[in-house]
């Protein structure tokens, strides 16, 4: 039985939130921030020290993650402590690691989204 165009379009619209979630995690800096916050809350200064990035860069990525509802800030005096909003995000990261282990280098070699030589040079590998 063939699907109607309306059904296919409706199904694709239902996937938009999931696509937005994965897009929010597709940046290596945001992913590094999420991985760090999976260990516990942190201030911007903690993240800049641990990730070796500028304060403005970390703040911009935190704002993106906050706008996506993945991170929340808890003010304490003049400081803000950031944490993940949902424990399921940690489960998602663990599932992604399991999938990457299972697929070996297939994702890294993907011609569209894989790790290219330029990416390895940036990381110093």
MMTF fields as JSON, N, C-alpha, C and O atoms, coordinates in Angstrom:
{
  "mmtfVersion": "1.0.0",
  "mmtfProducer": "UNKNOWN",
  "numBonds": 499,
  "numAtoms": 500,
  "numGroups": 125,
  "numChains": 1,
  "numModels": 1,
  "chainsPerModel": [1],
  "groupsPerChain": [125],
  "chainIdList": ["A"],
  "bondAtomList": [4, 2, 8, 6, 12, 10, 16, 14, 20, 18, 24, 22, 28, 26, 32, 30, 36, 34, 40, 38, 44, 42, 48, 46, 52, 50, 56, 54, 60, 58, 64, 62, 68, 66, 72, 70, 76, 74, 80, 78, 84, 82, 88, 86, 92, 90, 96, 94, 100, 98, 104, 102, 108, 106, 112, 110, 116, 114, 120, 118, 124, 122, 128, 126, 132, 130, 136, 134, 140, 138, 144, 142, 148, 146, 152, 150, 156, 154, 160, 158, 164, 162, 168, 166, 172, 170, 176, 174, 180, 178, 184, 182, 188, 186, 192, 190, 196, 194, 200, 198, 204, 202, 208, 206, 212, 210, 216, 214, 220, 218, 224, 222, 228, 226, 232, 230, 236, 234, 240, 238, 244, 242, 248, 246, 252, 250, 256, 254, 260, 258, 264, 262, 268, 266, 272, 270, 276, 274, 280, 278, 284, 282, 288, 286, 292, 290, 296, 294, 300, 298, 304, 302, 308, 306, 312, 310, 316, 314, 320, 318, 324, 322, 328, 326, 332, 330, 336, 334, 340, 338, 344, 342, 348, 346, 352, 350, 356, 354, 360, 358, 364, 362, 368, 366, 372, 370, 376, 374, 380, 378, 384, 382, 388, 386, 392, 390, 396, 394, 400, 398, 404, 402, 408, 406, 412, 410, 416, 414, 420, 418, 424, 422, 428, 426, 432, 430, 436, 434, 440, 438, 444, 442, 448, 446, 452, 450, 456, 454, 460, 458, 464, 462, 468, 466, 472, 470, 476, 474, 480, 478, 484, 482, 488, 486, 492, 490, 496, 494],
  "bondOrderList": [1, 1, 1, 1, 1, 1, 1, 1, 1, 1, 1, 1, 1, 1, 1, 1, 1, 1, 1, 1, 1, 1, 1, 1, 1, 1, 1, 1, 1, 1, 1, 1, 1, 1, 1, 1, 1, 1, 1, 1, 1, 1, 1, 1, 1, 1, 1, 1, 1, 1, 1, 1, 1, 1, 1, 1, 1, 1, 1, 1, 1, 1, 1, 1, 1, 1, 1, 1, 1, 1, 1, 1, 1, 1, 1, 1, 1, 1, 1, 1, 1, 1, 1, 1, 1, 1, 1, 1, 1, 1, 1, 1, 1, 1, 1, 1, 1, 1, 1, 1, 1, 1, 1, 1, 1, 1, 1, 1, 1, 1, 1, 1, 1, 1, 1, 1, 1, 1, 1, 1, 1, 1, 1, 1],
  "groupList": [{"groupName": "UNK", "atomNameList": ["N", "CA", "C", "O"], "elementList": ["N", "C", "C", "O"], "formalChargeList": [0, 0, 0, 0], "bondAtomList": [1, 0, 2, 1, 3, 2], "bondOrderList": [1, 1, 2], "singleLetterCode": "X", "chemCompType": "L-PEPTIDE LINKING"}],
  "groupTypeList": [0, 0, 0, 0, 0, 0, 0, 0, 0, 0, 0, 0, 0, 0, 0, 0, 0, 0, 0, 0, 0, 0, 0, 0, 0, 0, 0, 0, 0, 0, 0, 0, 0, 0, 0, 0, 0, 0, 0, 0, 0, 0, 0, 0, 0, 0, 0, 0, 0, 0, 0, 0, 0, 0, 0, 0, 0, 0, 0, 0, 0, 0, 0, 0, 0, 0, 0, 0, 0, 0, 0, 0, 0, 0, 0, 0, 0, 0, 0, 0, 0, 0, 0, 0, 0, 0, 0, 0, 0, 0, 0, 0, 0, 0, 0, 0, 0, 0, 0, 0, 0, 0, 0, 0, 0, 0, 0, 0, 0, 0, 0, 0, 0, 0, 0, 0, 0, 0, 0, 0, 0, 0, 0, 0, 0],
  "groupIdList": [1, 2, 3, 4, 5, 6, 7, 8, 9, 10, 11, 12, 13, 14, 15, 16, 17, 18, 19, 20, 21, 22, 23, 24, 25, 26, 27, 28, 29, 30, 31, 32, 33, 34, 35, 36, 37, 38, 39, 40, 41, 42, 43, 44, 45, 46, 47, 48, 49, 50, 51, 52, 53, 54, 55, 56, 57, 58, 59, 60, 61, 62, 63, 64, 65, 66, 67, 68, 69, 70, 71, 72, 73, 74, 75, 76, 77, 78, 79, 80, 81, 82, 83, 84, 85, 86, 87, 88, 89, 90, 91, 92, 93, 94, 95, 96, 97, 98, 99, 100, 101, 102, 103, 104, 105, 106, 107, 108, 109, 110, 111, 112, 113, 114, 115, 116, 117, 118, 119, 120, 121, 122, 123, 124, 125],
  "secStructList": [7, 7, 7, 7, 2, 2, 2, 2, 2, 2, 2, 2, 2, 2, 6, 2, 2, 2, 2, 2, 2, 2, 2, 2, 6, 7, 1, 2, 2, 2, 2, 2, 2, 2, 2, 2, 2, 6, 6, 7, 7, 5, 7, 2, 2, 2, 2, 2, 2, 2, 2, 6, 7, 7, 2, 2, 2, 2, 2, 2, 2, 2, 2, 2, 2, 2, 2, 6, 6, 1, 3, 3, 3, 3, 3, 3, 6, 6, 3, 3, 3, 3, 3, 3, 1, 7, 6, 2, 2, 2, 2, 2, 2, 2, 2, 2, 2, 2, 2, 2, 2, 2, 2, 6, 6, 6, 6, 6, 6, 7, 6, 6, 6, 1, 7, 7, 2, 2, 2, 2, 2, 2, 2, 6, 7],
  "xCoordList": [0.843, 0.0, 0.891, 1.805, 0.636, 1.449, 0.996, -0.192, 1.972, 1.656, 1.275, 1.847, 0.337, -0.032, 1.016, 1.747, 1.084, 2.025, 1.746, 2.673, 0.474, 0.108, 0.686, 1.213, 0.595, 1.099, 2.612, 3.153, 3.294, 4.749, 5.183, 6.11, 4.532, 4.872, 4.58, 5.355, 3.477, 3.14, 4.176, 4.594, 4.591, 5.616, 6.924, 7.597, 7.289, 8.536, 8.441, 9.421, 7.29, 7.12, 7.279, 7.802, 6.834, 6.974, 8.44, 8.789, 9.289, 10.711, 11.494, 12.655, 10.88, 11.594, 12.166, 13.314, 11.428, 12.039, 13.264, 14.25, 13.209, 14.366, 15.541, 16.684, 15.262, 16.333, 16.958, 18.175, 16.134, 16.651, 17.506, 18.536, 17.089, 17.874, 19.254, 20.27, 19.286, 20.569, 21.413, 22.64, 20.773, 21.521, 22.149, 23.275, 21.432, 21.979, 23.206, 24.051, 23.314, 24.445, 25.521, 26.523, 25.321, 26.243, 27.527, 28.452, 27.602, 28.816, 29.729, 29.277, 31.01, 31.931, 32.066, 32.239, 31.99, 32.084, 30.86, 30.985, 29.673, 28.462, 28.455, 28.049, 28.898, 28.947, 29.938, 29.665, 31.076, 32.057, 31.478, 31.713, 30.731, 30.093, 29.082, 29.05, 28.264, 27.266, 27.951, 27.518, 29.021, 29.746, 30.307, 30.254, 30.841, 31.38, 30.267, 30.429, 29.13, 28.024, 27.365, 26.668, 27.569, 27.067, 27.775, 27.254, 28.962, 29.72, 29.254, 29.544, 28.541, 28.07, 28.087, 28.638, 27.481, 27.367, 28.725, 29.691, 28.773, 30.018, 29.698, 28.638, 30.645, 30.553, 31.228, 31.956, 30.986, 31.627, 33.14, 33.826, 33.671, 35.124, 35.664, 36.767, 34.9, 35.324, 35.398, 36.352, 34.378, 34.323, 35.424, 36.026, 35.689, 36.755, 38.107, 38.922, 38.343, 39.602, 39.73, 40.777, 38.672, 38.724, 38.732, 39.349, 38.056, 37.956, 38.968, 39.148, 39.633, 40.617, 40.008, 40.603, 38.833, 38.122, 37.912, 37.999, 37.639, 37.374, 36.028, 35.116, 35.933, 34.696, 33.521, 32.431, 33.735, 32.642, 32.162, 30.968, 33.077, 32.715, 31.872, 30.824, 32.327, 31.594, 30.225, 29.225, 30.168, 28.896, 27.91, 26.722, 28.398, 27.527, 26.96, 25.779, 27.798, 27.327, 26.395, 25.43, 26.666, 25.747, 24.391, 23.351, 24.401, 23.143, 22.339, 21.121, 23.02, 22.365, 21.749, 20.586, 22.526, 22.034, 20.895, 19.954, 20.978, 19.913, 18.651, 17.556, 18.791, 17.643, 16.967, 15.758, 17.758, 17.221, 16.605, 16.015, 16.736, 16.17, 16.999, 16.499, 18.279, 19.136, 19.971, 20.431, 20.166, 21.011, 20.251, 19.481, 20.486, 19.874, 20.965, 21.913, 20.808, 21.748, 21.128, 19.966, 21.928, 21.475, 22.34, 23.51, 21.757, 22.544, 22.83, 21.973, 24.06, 24.458, 25.395, 26.566, 24.867, 25.645, 25.925, 25.008, 27.202, 27.58, 27.943, 28.358, 27.79, 28.148, 26.893, 25.838, 27.032, 25.958, 26.538, 27.562, 25.874, 26.271, 25.346, 24.125, 25.941, 25.167, 25.1, 26.043, 23.959, 23.769, 22.818, 22.138, 22.788, 21.867, 20.459, 20.269, 19.481, 18.101, 17.471, 16.562, 17.956, 17.348, 18.397, 19.375, 18.223, 19.179, 19.156, 20.121, 18.062, 17.972, 19.042, 19.407, 19.543, 20.599, 21.871, 22.58, 22.157, 23.296, 23.079, 24.015, 21.847, 21.521, 21.701, 22.186, 21.313, 21.475, 22.947, 23.314, 23.787, 25.229, 25.81, 26.65, 25.361, 25.842, 25.401, 26.173, 24.17, 23.676, 24.466, 24.758, 24.806, 25.598, 26.978, 27.483, 27.595, 28.91, 28.832, 29.726, 27.769, 27.574, 27.404, 27.977, 26.624, 26.419, 27.715, 28.0, 28.5, 29.778, 30.737, 31.468, 30.736, 31.571, 31.13, 31.959, 29.817, 29.271, 29.532, 29.735, 29.528, 29.713, 31.173, 31.507, 32.036, 33.458, 33.717, 33.261, 34.443, 34.825, 33.853, 34.124, 32.724, 31.802, 31.32, 31.301, 30.935, 30.448, 31.585, 31.394, 32.747, 33.894, 34.308, 34.838, 34.078, 34.46, 33.348, 33.55, 32.2, 31.064, 31.488, 32.007, 31.277, 31.714, 30.959, 31.462, 29.767, 28.989, 29.265, 29.374, 29.378, 29.477, 30.677, 30.852, 31.506, 32.628, 33.744, 33.722, 34.717, 35.884, 36.864, 37.373, 37.123, 38.07, 39.457, 39.66, 40.395, 41.778, 41.876, 42.663, 41.08, 41.101, 40.68, 41.252, 39.678, 39.199, 40.296, 40.479, 41.023, 42.084, 43.217, 43.811, 43.516, 44.581, 44.193, 45.041, 42.929, 42.469, 42.664, 43.043, 42.407, 42.527, 43.951, 44.238, 44.86, 46.246, 46.538, 47.518, 45.709, 45.933, 46.704, 46.992],
  "yCoordList": [-1.175, 0.0, 1.242, 1.346, 2.167, 3.374, 4.412, 4.552, 5.136, 6.2, 7.451, 7.725, 8.184, 9.431, 10.49, 10.386, 11.504, 12.601, 13.276, 13.662, 13.418, 14.065, 13.285, 13.889, 11.971, 11.156, 11.256, 11.375, 11.21, 11.314, 12.666, 12.734, 13.728, 15.064, 15.189, 15.802, 14.616, 14.659, 13.883, 14.319, 12.721, 11.938, 12.701, 12.671, 13.383, 14.156, 15.323, 15.64, 15.964, 17.071, 16.579, 17.298, 15.356, 14.801, 14.549, 14.462, 14.433, 14.198, 15.488, 15.436, 16.632, 17.907, 18.129, 18.563, 17.855, 18.04, 17.156, 17.6, 15.91, 15.014, 15.533, 15.494, 16.019, 16.576, 17.791, 17.969, 18.624, 19.797, 19.37, 19.986, 18.325, 17.814, 17.37, 17.763, 16.544, 16.055, 17.181, 17.153, 18.156, 19.303, 20.091, 20.572, 20.225, 20.966, 20.277, 20.93, 18.969, 18.205, 17.954, 17.297, 18.465, 18.139, 18.964, 18.661, 19.972, 20.782, 20.18, 19.842, 20.047, 19.39, 20.159, 19.546, 21.472, 22.252, 22.019, 21.799, 22.064, 21.816, 20.395, 20.167, 19.453, 18.073, 17.922, 17.199, 18.592, 18.551, 19.168, 18.665, 20.243, 20.878, 19.921, 19.759, 19.293, 18.347, 17.179, 16.755, 16.654, 15.554, 15.98, 15.21, 17.189, 17.677, 17.848, 17.485, 18.406, 18.628, 17.315, 17.275, 16.256, 14.935, 14.464, 13.622, 15.008, 14.68, 15.495, 15.133, 16.581, 17.443, 18.898, 19.237, 19.745, 21.143, 21.828, 21.399, 22.927, 23.667, 25.12, 25.442, 25.979, 27.397, 27.599, 26.727, 28.743, 29.06, 29.005, 28.474, 29.54, 29.539, 28.115, 27.842, 27.211, 25.808, 25.216, 24.519, 25.504, 24.967, 25.551, 24.835, 26.851, 27.45, 26.841, 26.573, 26.624, 26.009, 24.576, 24.182, 23.809, 22.393, 22.162, 21.209, 23.02, 22.82, 23.65, 23.447, 24.592, 25.426, 26.37, 26.629, 26.881, 27.769, 29.137, 29.296, 30.107, 31.464, 31.511, 30.738, 32.429, 32.602, 32.896, 32.355, 33.745, 34.095, 32.887, 32.754, 32.015, 30.802, 29.877, 29.398, 29.629, 28.755, 29.352, 28.634, 30.643, 31.293, 31.194, 30.955, 31.375, 31.288, 29.88, 29.709, 28.886, 27.504, 27.126, 26.391, 27.615, 27.384, 28.021, 27.44, 29.214, 29.886, 29.049, 28.928, 28.48, 27.608, 26.394, 26.063, 25.746, 24.572, 24.933, 24.157, 26.102, 26.58, 26.852, 26.481, 27.498, 27.783, 26.501, 26.476, 25.439, 24.139, 23.37, 22.309, 23.891, 23.231, 22.074, 21.237, 22.022, 20.922, 21.257, 20.36, 22.549, 23.023, 24.108, 24.872, 24.156, 25.198, 25.801, 25.123, 27.092, 27.78, 28.029, 28.42, 27.795, 28.032, 29.142, 28.92, 30.359, 31.449, 31.234, 30.8, 31.552, 31.516, 32.695, 32.653, 33.733, 34.965, 35.543, 35.753, 35.801, 36.368, 35.286, 35.599, 34.032, 32.93, 32.204, 32.27, 31.51, 30.67, 29.278, 29.107, 28.297, 26.904, 26.246, 26.253, 25.676, 25.05, 23.547, 22.922, 22.98, 21.536, 21.099, 21.918, 19.796, 19.237, 19.271, 19.091, 19.499, 19.579, 18.208, 18.042, 17.213, 15.898, 14.802, 14.844, 13.823, 12.712, 11.856, 11.148, 11.921, 11.151, 11.556, 10.765, 12.768, 13.227, 12.41, 12.107, 12.058, 11.198, 9.816, 9.213, 9.317, 8.031, 8.091, 7.137, 9.208, 9.384, 9.348, 8.719, 10.023, 10.012, 8.608, 8.195, 7.885, 6.51, 5.625, 4.789, 5.802, 5.023, 5.362, 4.481, 6.63, 7.045, 6.404, 5.952, 6.355, 5.723, 4.236, 3.695, 3.579, 2.16, 1.95, 1.023, 2.805, 2.718, 2.954, 2.259, 3.933, 4.213, 3.032, 2.709, 2.397, 1.2, 0.078, -0.644, -0.063, -1.141, -0.915, -1.874, 0.342, 0.626, 0.81, 0.96, 0.799, 0.972, 2.326, 3.353, 2.322, 3.588, 4.021, 4.996, 3.325, 3.657, 5.107, 5.792, 5.575, 6.948, 7.936, 8.951, 7.659, 8.558, 8.667, 9.698, 7.631, 7.625, 8.11, 8.191, 8.428, 8.893, 10.105, 11.071, 10.075, 11.2, 12.497, 13.576, 12.417, 13.624, 14.203, 15.419, 13.346, 13.826, 13.296, 13.609, 12.502, 11.873, 12.827, 14.007, 12.281, 13.035, 13.073, 12.038, 14.271, 14.414, 14.737, 14.972, 14.747, 15.064, 16.448, 16.654, 17.404, 18.758, 18.741, 19.461, 17.921, 17.829, 17.26, 17.722, 16.26, 15.656, 16.647, 16.654, 17.483, 18.485, 19.503, 19.934, 19.904, 20.886, 20.335, 21.075, 19.035, 18.431, 18.016, 17.572, 18.151, 17.819, 16.33, 15.87, 15.57, 14.116, 13.795, 12.628],
  "zCoordList": [0.0, 0.0, 0.0, 0.817, -0.894, -1.012, -0.004, 0.285, 0.522, 1.469, 0.683, -0.372, 1.183, 0.53, 0.837, 1.822, -0.007, 0.213, 1.549, 2.26, 1.887, 3.157, 4.34, 5.275, 4.313, 5.411, 5.516, 6.615, 4.383, 4.382, 4.936, 5.744, 4.515, 5.007, 6.501, 7.236, 6.949, 8.376, 9.179, 10.252, 8.651, 9.337, 9.42, 10.45, 8.346, 8.348, 9.321, 9.996, 9.406, 10.369, 11.792, 12.643, 12.061, 13.408, 13.766, 14.943, 12.758, 12.991, 13.234, 13.64, 12.992, 13.138, 14.536, 14.642, 15.616, 16.939, 17.16, 17.749, 16.692, 16.844, 16.025, 16.481, 14.82, 13.985, 14.664, 14.619, 15.291, 16.004, 17.193, 17.466, 17.901, 19.027, 18.554, 19.127, 17.502, 17.017, 16.421, 16.518, 15.816, 15.292, 16.44, 16.316, 17.549, 18.693, 19.268, 19.88, 19.08, 19.601, 18.536, 18.817, 17.332, 16.241, 16.25, 15.496, 17.066, 17.167, 18.233, 19.327, 17.911, 18.849, 20.165, 21.218, 20.121, 21.363, 22.232, 23.437, 21.628, 22.41, 22.96, 24.1, 22.161, 22.622, 23.775, 24.733, 23.694, 24.788, 26.063, 27.162, 25.918, 27.078, 27.702, 28.921, 26.876, 27.386, 28.082, 29.153, 27.48, 28.117, 29.469, 30.428, 29.557, 30.833, 31.859, 33.024, 31.424, 32.355, 32.772, 33.786, 32.02, 32.429, 33.695, 34.426, 33.953, 35.169, 36.369, 37.509, 36.13, 37.206, 36.767, 35.72, 37.573, 37.185, 37.125, 37.757, 36.331, 36.15, 35.823, 35.288, 36.162, 35.799, 34.445, 33.97, 33.835, 32.557, 32.709, 31.835, 33.799, 34.004, 34.091, 33.618, 34.688, 34.756, 33.356, 33.01, 32.558, 31.199, 30.321, 29.52, 30.466, 29.65, 30.008, 29.126, 31.287, 31.718, 31.214, 30.699, 31.364, 31.002, 29.495, 29.02, 28.743, 27.299, 26.519, 25.318, 27.203, 26.533, 25.514, 24.468, 25.812, 24.892, 25.52, 26.738, 24.688, 25.161, 25.891, 25.6, 26.838, 27.604, 26.678, 26.866, 25.684, 24.772, 23.978, 23.712, 23.602, 22.862, 23.729, 23.298, 24.94, 25.861, 26.166, 26.163, 26.425, 26.74, 25.581, 25.794, 24.359, 23.183, 23.022, 22.718, 23.226, 23.096, 24.242, 24.032, 25.444, 26.563, 26.282, 26.594, 25.694, 25.351, 24.357, 24.481, 23.384, 22.407, 23.101, 22.872, 23.938, 24.663, 25.606, 25.776, 26.213, 27.1, 26.291, 26.713, 25.127, 24.266, 23.784, 23.553, 23.636, 23.212, 24.379, 24.176, 25.587, 26.755, 27.281, 28.033, 26.885, 27.307, 28.537, 29.243, 28.793, 29.891, 30.641, 30.058, 31.937, 32.768, 33.645, 34.043, 33.936, 34.815, 36.18, 36.291, 37.222, 38.6, 39.184, 39.494, 39.338, 39.897, 41.379, 42.149, 41.745, 43.15, 43.359, 42.982, 43.958, 44.097, 42.721, 41.927, 42.443, 41.143, 40.124, 39.008, 40.501, 39.624, 39.143, 39.773, 38.012, 37.498, 37.295, 36.635, 37.867, 37.728, 36.716, 36.876, 35.669, 34.599, 34.803, 35.288, 34.42, 34.502, 33.394, 32.777, 33.156, 32.176, 32.747, 33.95, 31.897, 32.366, 32.546, 33.358, 31.783, 31.802, 31.878, 31.131, 32.756, 32.828, 31.56, 31.27, 30.811, 29.563, 28.56, 27.69, 28.671, 27.768, 27.974, 27.015, 29.215, 29.514, 28.9, 28.374, 28.967, 28.355, 26.837, 26.229, 26.232, 24.789, 24.397, 23.405, 25.174, 24.9, 25.04, 24.242, 26.052, 26.248, 25.084, 24.613, 24.621, 23.484, 22.22, 21.411, 22.053, 20.888, 20.937, 19.908, 22.111, 22.242, 21.909, 21.258, 22.355, 22.053, 20.549, 19.976, 19.922, 18.478, 17.713, 16.738, 18.155, 17.498, 17.643, 16.707, 18.793, 18.98, 18.052, 17.498, 17.888, 17.058, 15.567, 14.821, 15.133, 13.717, 13.351, 12.176, 14.341, 14.059, 13.427, 13.929, 12.334, 11.703, 10.615, 9.914, 10.451, 9.367, 9.426, 8.404, 10.6, 10.721, 10.494, 9.825, 11.032, 10.867, 9.407, 8.992, 8.628, 7.215, 6.288, 5.076, 6.828, 6.025, 5.196, 5.753, 3.877, 3.041, 3.321, 3.007, 3.903, 4.191, 5.568, 5.722, 6.559, 7.932, 8.684, 9.862, 8.033, 8.701, 9.041, 8.691, 9.732, 10.157, 8.993, 8.562, 8.49, 7.401, 7.908, 9.099, 7.003, 7.368, 7.997, 8.921, 7.502, 8.07, 9.534, 10.353, 9.872, 11.254, 12.157, 13.283, 11.662, 12.464, 12.713, 13.791, 11.722, 11.889, 12.931, 13.712, 12.969, 13.958, 15.359, 16.267, 15.547, 16.867, 17.166, 18.277, 16.194, 16.442, 16.376, 16.961, 15.676, 15.574, 14.302, 14.033]
}
